[in-house]
Amino acid sequence: SCCLGLAWRGGASKFRHGPLDLKLHDHPLSKGFGKLGFIDESYWNLVGDAKDIQLLASGVEEGVAQPLIWTRQQGKGRAFVSIPGHYTWTFDDPLFRVLILRGICWSAGQPMDRMAELAMVGARVLD
């Protein structure tokens, strides 16, 4: 868990498939976002100290807000973690793509929106 901040703990961590209502928190990567909704997977009751992560998005599980997307920096190392993304349809969502692309850029120490134009390539959106 030291590299990622939080990690799965066999026998204690939990998961659920279904609707996720994500609340975006104050972080440069979540700039311009408020709430997002997906049908995906959530993990919670993870091992690690939430004080070691920079929270981007949380979702409520068992009545408690749980971290679902975050960053962690240790020395020169950077990690971007997204629990959602288990289903291909989540990656079809351009807003999810924006978050993922920003996370990739942040992890590489690049400008946050360097790859933003890729968010719509092949995305399935309704008119």
RACORMO-V452009 format. One record per backbone hydrogen bond with DSSP energy under -0.5 kcal/mol. CO is the residue of the C=O (numbers start at 1). NH is the residue of the N-H. Records with the same first field share a line. If there is no record, write none. Layout:
BEGIN
CO: NH, NH
END
This chain:
BEGIN
1: 5
4: 6
5: 49
7: 47
8: 10
9: 12, 13
14: 44
16: 42
18: 40
20: 22, 38
22: 24, 36
23: 58
25: 27
27: 30
28: 31
30: 33
34: 24
36: 22
38: 20, 40
40: 18
42: 16
44: 14
47: 7
48: 50
49: 52
50: 53
53: 55
54: 71
56: 25
57: 68, 69
58: 23
59: 61, 66
61: 64
64: 61
66: 59
68: 83
69: 56, 57
70: 81
71: 54
72: 79
74: 77
77: 74
79: 72
81: 70
87: 90, 91
88: 92
90: 93
92: 94, 124
93: 97
94: 98
95: 99
96: 100
97: 101
98: 102
99: 103
100: 104
101: 105
102: 106
103: 107
104: 108
105: 110
106: 109
111: 114
113: 116
115: 118
116: 119
117: 120
118: 121
120: 123
123: 125
END
